[in-house]
Amino acid sequence: MTKAAPLLPPLPQAGGDRGVGPRFRLGRPTEEARALRNNSTLHEAMLWRRLKGSQLDGLKFTRQLPIAGYKADFACRSHRLVVELDGSQHADAVDYDATRTRAIETAGYRVIRFWNNDLTSNMDGVLETILTAARDLEREPTPQPPPASGRGSR
């Protein structure tokens, strides 16, 4: 007489239960950010070729990172640095860009902006400016958390 195999719970369907399905994506701008990454402008693609893969002094950048309700063109999370590229359409959107910059800065990031023509005429200068900004942020002291208060602070 052979023993029957123990009853095990069924295996999950492909994809399992790890973040798959609408329940895990409510309110997240992931799909919109993905669409922006897949349809980048010529200038965004030019800069991305120089930033991706930690090519710029080991700094890891990501594209179209959602921050404070906006999508940052390029962001280095470790240095809290955002790089924005502005085309001619931004000349008419000065107030919007200022509001956007303030919101991203309030979220703890430093924002630097470049015009598209800066990129095409002086790519090395743009990269050096990004690197200098990142190095400056390395030297800034990390903000200390506020002192403990309430329970356990005696």
MDTraj code that builds the backbone (N, CA, C; nanometers):
import mdtraj as md
import numpy as np

residues = "MET THR LYS ALA ALA PRO LEU LEU PRO PRO LEU PRO GLN ALA GLY GLY ASP ARG GLY VAL GLY PRO ARG PHE ARG LEU GLY ARG PRO THR GLU GLU ALA ARG ALA LEU ARG ASN ASN SER THR LEU HIS GLU ALA MET LEU TRP ARG ARG LEU LYS GLY SER GLN LEU ASP GLY LEU LYS PHE THR ARG GLN LEU PRO ILE ALA GLY TYR LYS ALA ASP PHE ALA CYS ARG SER HIS ARG LEU VAL VAL GLU LEU ASP GLY SER GLN HIS ALA ASP ALA VAL ASP TYR ASP ALA THR ARG THR ARG ALA ILE GLU THR ALA GLY TYR ARG VAL ILE ARG PHE TRP ASN ASN ASP LEU THR SER ASN MET ASP GLY VAL LEU GLU THR ILE LEU THR ALA ALA ARG ASP LEU GLU ARG GLU PRO THR PRO GLN PRO PRO PRO ALA SER GLY ARG GLY SER ARG".split()
xyz = np.array([
    [0.0834, -0.1163, 0.0000],
    [0.0000, 0.0000, 0.0000],
    [0.0893, 0.1245, 0.0000],
    [0.0636, 0.2171, -0.0913],
    [0.1419, 0.3409, -0.0992],
    [0.0695, 0.4515, -0.0247],
    [0.1501, 0.5401, 0.0275],
    [0.0910, 0.6518, 0.1006],
    [0.0427, 0.7574, 0.0024],
    [-0.0657, 0.8210, 0.0343],
    [-0.1188, 0.9295, -0.0487],
    [-0.0368, 1.0551, -0.0218],
    [-0.0165, 1.1322, -0.1248],
    [0.0568, 1.2581, -0.1098],
    [-0.0216, 1.3507, -0.0177],
    [0.0494, 1.4261, 0.0667],
    [-0.0223, 1.5173, 0.1559],
    [-0.0937, 1.6256, 0.0746],
    [-0.2041, 1.6718, 0.1254],
    [-0.2792, 1.7771, 0.0570],
    [-0.2102, 1.9108, 0.0797],
    [-0.1725, 1.9735, -0.0266],
    [-0.1063, 2.1036, -0.0210],
    [-0.1982, 2.2076, -0.0830],
    [-0.1847, 2.3312, -0.0390],
    [-0.2666, 2.4350, -0.1031],
    [-0.2243, 2.4503, -0.2490],
    [-0.3157, 2.4923, -0.3352],
    [-0.2806, 2.5071, -0.4777],
    [-0.1773, 2.6174, -0.4964],
    [-0.0980, 2.6020, -0.5993],
    [-0.0001, 2.7050, -0.6324],
    [-0.0708, 2.8289, -0.6856],
    [-0.0148, 2.9472, -0.6607],
    [-0.0789, 3.0682, -0.7135],
    [-0.0690, 3.0722, -0.8648],
    [-0.1595, 3.1467, -0.9252],
    [-0.1553, 3.1628, -1.0696],
    [-0.0302, 3.2409, -1.1078],
    [0.0018, 3.2381, -1.2351],
    [0.1200, 3.3105, -1.2828],
    [0.1159, 3.4543, -1.2340],
    [0.2262, 3.5001, -1.1811],
    [0.2318, 3.6347, -1.1273],
    [0.2110, 3.6366, -0.9775],
    [0.1519, 3.5311, -0.9252],
    [0.1332, 3.5204, -0.7807],
    [0.0511, 3.6352, -0.7252],
    [0.0748, 3.6632, -0.5997],
    [-0.0018, 3.7689, -0.5353],
    [0.0881, 3.8844, -0.4955],
    [0.1984, 3.9027, -0.5657],
    [0.2963, 4.0047, -0.5295],
    [0.2807, 4.1295, -0.6146],
    [0.1858, 4.2100, -0.5795],
    [0.1710, 4.3375, -0.6484],
    [0.1042, 4.3294, -0.7833],
    [0.0481, 4.2144, -0.8189],
    [-0.0177, 4.2010, -0.9479],
    [-0.1653, 4.2316, -0.9298],
    [-0.2200, 4.3067, -1.0176],
    [-0.3619, 4.3360, -1.0125],
    [-0.3881, 4.4786, -0.9678],
    [-0.5085, 4.5262, -0.9908],
    [-0.5411, 4.6650, -0.9632],
    [-0.5357, 4.7003, -0.8152],
    [-0.5562, 4.6042, -0.7275],
    [-0.5581, 4.6308, -0.5841],
    [-0.4271, 4.6925, -0.5365],
    [-0.3182, 4.6576, -0.5996],
    [-0.1870, 4.7026, -0.5564],
    [-0.1401, 4.8282, -0.6290],
    [-0.2139, 4.8766, -0.7248],
    [-0.1693, 4.9902, -0.8052],
    [-0.2584, 5.1129, -0.7887],
    [-0.3505, 5.1096, -0.6951],
    [-0.4414, 5.2226, -0.6813],
    [-0.3652, 5.3502, -0.6506],
    [-0.3931, 5.4529, -0.7254],
    [-0.3339, 5.5827, -0.7001],
    [-0.1876, 5.5959, -0.7369],
    [-0.1279, 5.4958, -0.8007],
    [0.0136, 5.5050, -0.8361],
    [0.0275, 5.5449, -0.9820],
    [0.1132, 5.6399, -1.0115],
    [0.1283, 5.6884, -1.1496],
    [0.2256, 5.6051, -1.2322],
    [0.2406, 5.4783, -1.1992],
    [0.3393, 5.3936, -1.2643],
    [0.3169, 5.3820, -1.4151],
    [0.1941, 5.3599, -1.4556],
    [0.1655, 5.3415, -1.5988],
    [0.1965, 5.4681, -1.6781],
    [0.1611, 5.5826, -1.6243],
    [0.1888, 5.7088, -1.6942],
    [0.3391, 5.7316, -1.7044],
    [0.4123, 5.7050, -1.5959],
    [0.5584, 5.7208, -1.5994],
    [0.6199, 5.6257, -1.7010],
    [0.5691, 5.5036, -1.7071],
    [0.6203, 5.4061, -1.8044],
    [0.5956, 5.4550, -1.9467],
    [0.4770, 5.5106, -1.9709],
    [0.4455, 5.5624, -2.1044],
    [0.5396, 5.6771, -2.1416],
    [0.5693, 5.7647, -2.0455],
    [0.6628, 5.8742, -2.0731],
    [0.8032, 5.8221, -2.1027],
    [0.8460, 5.7180, -2.0311],
    [0.9786, 5.6601, -2.0569],
    [0.9844, 5.5971, -2.1956],
    [0.8758, 5.5344, -2.2361],
    [0.8741, 5.4684, -2.3666],
    [0.8581, 5.5662, -2.4827],
    [0.8213, 5.6898, -2.4538],
    [0.8015, 5.7907, -2.5584],
    [0.8820, 5.9158, -2.5273],
    [1.0077, 5.8983, -2.4933],
    [1.0907, 6.0119, -2.4541],
    [1.1216, 6.1007, -2.5747],
    [1.1536, 6.2257, -2.5444],
    [1.1907, 6.3185, -2.6499],
    [1.3339, 6.2865, -2.6963],
    [1.3725, 6.3442, -2.8077],
    [1.5072, 6.3254, -2.8607],
    [1.6121, 6.3685, -2.7577],
    [1.5891, 6.4831, -2.6925],
    [1.6861, 6.5351, -2.5965],
    [1.6911, 6.4506, -2.4704],
    [1.5759, 6.4011, -2.4250],
    [1.5756, 6.3102, -2.3098],
    [1.6542, 6.1835, -2.3422],
    [1.6368, 6.1319, -2.4623],
    [1.7102, 6.0106, -2.5032],
    [1.8603, 6.0385, -2.5089],
    [1.8980, 6.1582, -2.5576],
    [2.0406, 6.1938, -2.5643],
    [2.1030, 6.1960, -2.4245],
    [2.0344, 6.2608, -2.3304],
    [2.0887, 6.2686, -2.1958],
    [2.0857, 6.1323, -2.1272],
    [1.9805, 6.0552, -2.1498],
    [1.9703, 5.9232, -2.0869],
    [2.0849, 5.8317, -2.1292],
    [2.1267, 5.8418, -2.2554],
    [2.2401, 5.7600, -2.3014],
    [2.3657, 5.7873, -2.2202],
    [2.3785, 5.9087, -2.1650],
    [2.4976, 5.9453, -2.0871],
    [2.4809, 5.9227, -1.9371],
    [2.3553, 5.9098, -1.8905],
    [2.3305, 5.8919, -1.7471],
    [2.3038, 5.7471, -1.7071],
    [2.2473, 5.6691, -1.7986],
    [2.2051, 5.5334, -1.7608],
    [2.3243, 5.4464, -1.7228],
    [2.2960, 5.3459, -1.6450],
    [2.4004, 5.2512, -1.6065],
    [2.5073, 5.3110, -1.5174],
    [2.4727, 5.4143, -1.4429],
    [2.5671, 5.4777, -1.3486],
    [2.6952, 5.5246, -1.4168],
    [2.6846, 5.5699, -1.5418],
    [2.8019, 5.6138, -1.6180],
    [2.8630, 5.7440, -1.5660],
    [2.7807, 5.8283, -1.5041],
    [2.8297, 5.9581, -1.4578],
    [2.8794, 5.9433, -1.3139],
    [3.0047, 5.9114, -1.2989],
    [3.0707, 5.9004, -1.1691],
    [2.9980, 5.8066, -1.0727],
    [2.9337, 5.7035, -1.1278],
    [2.8662, 5.6045, -1.0443],
    [2.7295, 5.6472, -0.9929],
    [2.6804, 5.7631, -1.0362],
    [2.5489, 5.8095, -0.9921],
    [2.4402, 5.7315, -1.0644],
    [2.3456, 5.6781, -0.9903],
    [2.2367, 5.6022, -1.0501],
    [2.1167, 5.6938, -1.0704],
    [2.0776, 5.7104, -1.1951],
    [1.9623, 5.7927, -1.2298],
    [1.8482, 5.7050, -1.2760],
    [1.7285, 5.7555, -1.2567],
    [1.6089, 5.6918, -1.3097],
    [1.5323, 5.7966, -1.3888],
    [1.4494, 5.7504, -1.4821],
    [1.3729, 5.8427, -1.5663],
    [1.2280, 5.8480, -1.5220],
    [1.1674, 5.9641, -1.5376],
    [1.0250, 5.9860, -1.5137],
    [0.9810, 5.9335, -1.3770],
    [1.0564, 5.9682, -1.2751],
    [1.0247, 5.9262, -1.1391],
    [0.9132, 6.0133, -1.0827],
    [0.8034, 5.9519, -1.0377],
    [0.6966, 6.0309, -0.9759],
    [0.7431, 6.0886, -0.8413],
    [0.7376, 6.2210, -0.8296],
    [0.7729, 6.2904, -0.7055],
    [0.6711, 6.4022, -0.6849],
    [0.6079, 6.4042, -0.5711],
    [0.5168, 6.5126, -0.5314],
    [0.4079, 6.5393, -0.6352],
    [0.3593, 6.4359, -0.6996],
    [0.2528, 6.4520, -0.7977],
    [0.3002, 6.4901, -0.9371],
    [0.4299, 6.4981, -0.9579],
    [0.4878, 6.5314, -1.0888],
    [0.5828, 6.4197, -1.1300],
    [0.6195, 6.4163, -1.2570],
    [0.7190, 6.3197, -1.3045],
    [0.8489, 6.3946, -1.3295],
    [0.9511, 6.3601, -1.2554],
    [1.0829, 6.4213, -1.2749],
    [1.1479, 6.3574, -1.3964],
    [1.2020, 6.4377, -1.4874],
    [1.2650, 6.3826, -1.6074],
    [1.3727, 6.2808, -1.5701],
    [1.4640, 6.3209, -1.4828],
    [1.5715, 6.2322, -1.4358],
    [1.5905, 6.2584, -1.2871],
    [1.6107, 6.1532, -1.2103],
    [1.6310, 6.1709, -1.0669],
    [1.7382, 6.0762, -1.0168],
    [1.8227, 6.1276, -0.9306],
    [1.9219, 6.0483, -0.8597],
    [1.8727, 6.0425, -0.7151],
    [1.8143, 5.9307, -0.6782],
    [1.7531, 5.9183, -0.5453],
    [1.8563, 5.9309, -0.4344],
    [1.9743, 5.8719, -0.4516],
    [2.0736, 5.8714, -0.3445],
    [2.1203, 6.0122, -0.3088],
    [2.1193, 6.1033, -0.4060],
    [2.1639, 6.2409, -0.3819],
    [2.0475, 6.3399, -0.3783],
    [1.9265, 6.2884, -0.3948],
    [1.8062, 6.3718, -0.3927],
    [1.8192, 6.4863, -0.4940],
    [1.8580, 6.4475, -0.6162],
    [1.8814, 6.5439, -0.7234],
    [1.7890, 6.5134, -0.8407],
    [1.7226, 6.6173, -0.8918],
    [1.6348, 6.6042, -1.0082],
    [1.6913, 6.6895, -1.1205],
    [1.6965, 6.6328, -1.2403],
    [1.7413, 6.7040, -1.3604],
    [1.6219, 6.7159, -1.4540],
    [1.5899, 6.8389, -1.4906],
    [1.4782, 6.8655, -1.5810],
    [1.5307, 6.9217, -1.7119],
    [1.4746, 6.8751, -1.8223],
    [1.5064, 6.9282, -1.9551],
    [1.3874, 7.0081, -2.0041],
    [1.4129, 7.1289, -2.0495],
    [1.3061, 7.2170, -2.0947],
    [1.3224, 7.2485, -2.2422],
    [1.2158, 7.2262, -2.3158],
    [1.2124, 7.2637, -2.4565],
    [1.1465, 7.3999, -2.4715],
    [1.1215, 7.4402, -2.5935],
    [1.0657, 7.5735, -2.6194],
    [0.9275, 7.5907, -2.5575],
    [0.8530, 7.4825, -2.5393],
    [0.7183, 7.4941, -2.4812],
    [0.7237, 7.5435, -2.3369],
    [0.8377, 7.5283, -2.2702],
    [0.8498, 7.5719, -2.1313],
    [0.8642, 7.7238, -2.1187],
    [0.8951, 7.7919, -2.2279],
    [0.9048, 7.9380, -2.2226],
    [0.7688, 7.9990, -2.1888],
    [0.6620, 7.9298, -2.2260],
    [0.5262, 7.9776, -2.1977],
    [0.4706, 7.9217, -2.0675],
    [0.5442, 7.8346, -2.0002],
    [0.4942, 7.7671, -1.8796],
    [0.5795, 7.7986, -1.7580],
    [0.6260, 7.9216, -1.7459],
    [0.7172, 7.9604, -1.6386],
    [0.6517, 7.9409, -1.5018],
    [0.5263, 7.9839, -1.4871],
    [0.4580, 7.9708, -1.3582],
    [0.4380, 7.8238, -1.3210],
    [0.3962, 7.7432, -1.4180],
    [0.3772, 7.6001, -1.3926],
    [0.5095, 7.5356, -1.3509],
    [0.6166, 7.5665, -1.4223],
    [0.7470, 7.5087, -1.3888],
    [0.7934, 7.5509, -1.2497],
    [0.7669, 7.6759, -1.2122],
    [0.8058, 7.7239, -1.0790],
    [0.7282, 7.6492, -0.9705],
    [0.5990, 7.6284, -0.9930],
    [0.5162, 7.5534, -0.8975],
    [0.5651, 7.4094, -0.8868],
    [0.5943, 7.3517, -0.9991],
    [0.6436, 7.2138, -1.0047],
    [0.7770, 7.2000, -0.9311],
    [0.8670, 7.2934, -0.9556],
    [0.9977, 7.2922, -0.8897],
    [0.9820, 7.3044, -0.7384],
    [0.8954, 7.3971, -0.6932],
    [0.8735, 7.4132, -0.5490],
    [0.8200, 7.2844, -0.4866],
    [0.7273, 7.2182, -0.5534],
    [0.6698, 7.0948, -0.4995],
    [0.7755, 6.9855, -0.4879],
    [0.8595, 6.9720, -0.5898],
    [0.9648, 6.8697, -0.5877],
    [1.0688, 6.9038, -0.4814],
    [1.1025, 7.0321, -0.4686],
    [1.1980, 7.0730, -0.3651],
    [1.1409, 7.0524, -0.2253],
    [1.0121, 7.0745, -0.2092],
    [0.9474, 7.0505, -0.0806],
    [0.9543, 6.9020, -0.0440],
    [0.9564, 6.8161, -0.1442],
    [0.9694, 6.6716, -0.1207],
    [1.1135, 6.6326, -0.0876],
    [1.2045, 6.7310, -0.0844],
    [1.3414, 6.7040, -0.0405],
    [1.4440, 6.6887, -0.1515],
    [1.4096, 6.7247, -0.2735],
    [1.5020, 6.7126, -0.3865],
    [1.5529, 6.8501, -0.4281],
    [1.6727, 6.8546, -0.4827],
    [1.7238, 6.9753, -0.5472],
    [1.6946, 6.9609, -0.6962],
    [1.6451, 7.0654, -0.7585],
    [1.6084, 7.0609, -0.9006],
    [1.7043, 7.1494, -0.9785],
    [1.7625, 7.0939, -1.0859],
    [1.8401, 7.1748, -1.1795],
    [1.7782, 7.1579, -1.3181],
    [1.7760, 7.2671, -1.3934],
    [1.7093, 7.2675, -1.5242],
    [1.8074, 7.3056, -1.6343],
    [1.7851, 7.2451, -1.7489],
    [1.8640, 7.2770, -1.8678],
    [1.7693, 7.2933, -1.9853],
    [1.8031, 7.3855, -2.0746],
    [1.7306, 7.3965, -2.2008],
    [1.7817, 7.2872, -2.2944],
    [1.6959, 7.2428, -2.3824],
    [1.7357, 7.1398, -2.4789],
    [1.8572, 7.1827, -2.5603],
    [1.8640, 7.3116, -2.5999],
    [1.9774, 7.3555, -2.6815],
    [2.1081, 7.3548, -2.6021],
    [2.1015, 7.3667, -2.4665],
    [2.2231, 7.3514, -2.3852],
    [2.2796, 7.2115, -2.4037],
    [2.1903, 7.1165, -2.4109],
    [2.2300, 6.9765, -2.4249],
    [2.2966, 6.9516, -2.5601],
    [2.2384, 7.0049, -2.6648],
    [2.2938, 6.9792, -2.7980],
    [2.4227, 7.0572, -2.8232],
    [2.4350, 7.1759, -2.7633],
    [2.5543, 7.2555, -2.7901],
    [2.6668, 7.2323, -2.6889],
    [2.6341, 7.1779, -2.5695],
    [2.7372, 7.1646, -2.4676],
    [2.7067, 7.0474, -2.3727],
    [2.6989, 6.9280, -2.4257],
    [2.6670, 6.8098, -2.3453],
    [2.7651, 6.7919, -2.2296],
    [2.8947, 6.8108, -2.2564],
    [2.9944, 6.7933, -2.1501],
    [2.9735, 6.8936, -2.0365],
    [2.9382, 7.0161, -2.0701],
    [2.9112, 7.1169, -1.9682],
    [2.7890, 7.0813, -1.8838],
    [2.6857, 7.0284, -1.9479],
    [2.5657, 6.9850, -1.8758],
    [2.6010, 6.8728, -1.7792],
    [2.6765, 6.7741, -1.8268],
    [2.7149, 6.6615, -1.7406],
    [2.8017, 6.7083, -1.6236],
    [2.8906, 6.8018, -1.6495],
    [2.9758, 6.8546, -1.5424],
    [2.8918, 6.9301, -1.4386],
    [2.7914, 7.0045, -1.4842],
    [2.7037, 7.0759, -1.3924],
    [2.6242, 6.9782, -1.3053],
    [2.5762, 6.8707, -1.3658],
    [2.5033, 6.7682, -1.2901],
    [2.5949, 6.7058, -1.1860],
    [2.7155, 6.6722, -1.2265],
    [2.8125, 6.6107, -1.1353],
    [2.8490, 6.7056, -1.0215],
    [2.8685, 6.8323, -1.0520],
    [2.9008, 6.9317, -0.9488],
    [2.7850, 6.9448, -0.8493],
    [2.6629, 6.9482, -0.8998],
    [2.5458, 6.9577, -0.8110],
    [2.5381, 6.8362, -0.7191],
    [2.5637, 6.7175, -0.7726],
    [2.5606, 6.5959, -0.6912],
    [2.6698, 6.5988, -0.5850],
    [2.7878, 6.6439, -0.6220],
    [2.8979, 6.6524, -0.5246],
    [2.8672, 6.7553, -0.4154],
    [2.8049, 6.8667, -0.4528],
    [2.7655, 6.9668, -0.3534],
    [2.6656, 6.9079, -0.2547],
    [2.5731, 6.8271, -0.3049],
    [2.4744, 6.7648, -0.2171],
    [2.5390, 6.6622, -0.1250],
    [2.6488, 6.5986, -0.1700],
    [2.7210, 6.5045, -0.0839],
    [2.7808, 6.5763, 0.0359],
    [2.8262, 6.6996, 0.0135],
    [2.8934, 6.7752, 0.1190],
    [2.7962, 6.8376, 0.2190],
    [2.6710, 6.8557, 0.1774],
    [2.5730, 6.9150, 0.2680],
    [2.5458, 6.8194, 0.3828],
    [2.5370, 6.8711, 0.5040],
    [2.5079, 6.7823, 0.6163],
    [2.3677, 6.7236, 0.6045],
    [2.3548, 6.6001, 0.6462],
    [2.2249, 6.5359, 0.6462],
    [2.1401, 6.5981, 0.7563],
    [2.0171, 6.6383, 0.7258],
    [1.9355, 6.6996, 0.8298],
    [1.9132, 6.6008, 0.9446],
    [1.9260, 6.6526, 1.0665],
    [1.9056, 6.5693, 1.1842],
    [1.7565, 6.5583, 1.2133],
    [1.7119, 6.4413, 1.2587],
    [1.5702, 6.4282, 1.2916],
    [1.5374, 6.5163, 1.4119],
    [1.4125, 6.5584, 1.4232],
    [1.3757, 6.6416, 1.5377],
    [1.3916, 6.5623, 1.6667],
    [1.4117, 6.6320, 1.7791],
    [1.4267, 6.5596, 1.9047],
    [1.3004, 6.4818, 1.9378],
    [1.3199, 6.3702, 2.0057],
    [1.2062, 6.2873, 2.0444],
    [1.1171, 6.3647, 2.1404],
    [0.9893, 6.3446, 2.1284],
    [0.8960, 6.4078, 2.2208],
    [0.7849, 6.3099, 2.2520],
    [0.7120, 6.3387, 2.3555],
    [0.6030, 6.2484, 2.3922],
    [0.6543, 6.1316, 2.4728],
    [0.5941, 6.0166, 2.4549],
    [0.6294, 5.8987, 2.5341],
    [0.7748, 5.8594, 2.5148],
    [0.8384, 5.8293, 2.6229],
    [0.9744, 5.7768, 2.6172],
    [1.0824, 5.8802, 2.6010],
    [1.0509, 6.0091, 2.6080],
    [1.1534, 6.1110, 2.5863],
    [1.2080, 6.1672, 2.7181],
    [1.1695, 6.1123, 2.8312],
    [1.2174, 6.1629, 2.9616],
    [1.3538, 6.1187, 2.9934],
])
top = md.Topology()
chain = top.add_chain()
for i, resn in enumerate(residues, 1):
    res = top.add_residue(resn, chain, resSeq=i)
    for name in ("N", "CA", "C"):
        top.add_atom(name, md.element.get_by_symbol(name[0]), res)
traj = md.Trajectory(xyz[None], top)
